[in-house]
């Protein structure tokens, strides 16, 4: 009965490869987010979707493309992976936008070699 | 733009001692403020949040924080530390009035609890 789940938990890949991270929430929330946590634990928002519509798009390279097939899923596809993409990627969701609490997934640890 | 400063990347306390983690924010609009905790190899969990109303906010696990507008602070406290409190703590700010919440996080404070 995991609220926000991510797959895979760990991802090790070579530079130049394309990879996807999947996120699913079973909370019935309208809004989902992707955050990146770097090696110094700094967390920064990347994208946010509300009812499958992109509402926040921070300064993220075009190699990163989020896709929301439905309200419960927000996937992150990364093209041409670079060493600097190594980080922990967290998915989160909230009931709706505004003051609502965000619930975080367990994270996907991406290591680019 | 909004920002958060957390003073001290590491804070060490003894079990049973007072926990004080500092957070100062910058915001041109009334902020919403949050404290999240991250245990090793896990996602973030909300400890408490301030949106409007009472400035002293109580959260889970005995933590509380006070919103002080004059000091632009939202420090996190717990009267008596427990070994299980050892974790990374993040303060965050958002402007919920825009309709879409974008959390801006501080750089985190690692709390170390010794026996």
Interface residues (C-beta under 8 A of the other chain):
Chain A: X4 X31 X40 X41 X42 X43 X44 X45 X48 X50 X55 X56 X90 X92 X94 X97 X98 X99 X100 X101 X102 X103 X104 X105 X106 X107
Chain B: X32 X36 X38 X41 X42 X43 X44 X45 X46 X49 X51 X88 X90 X94 X96 X99 X100 X101 X102 X103 X104 X105 X107 X108
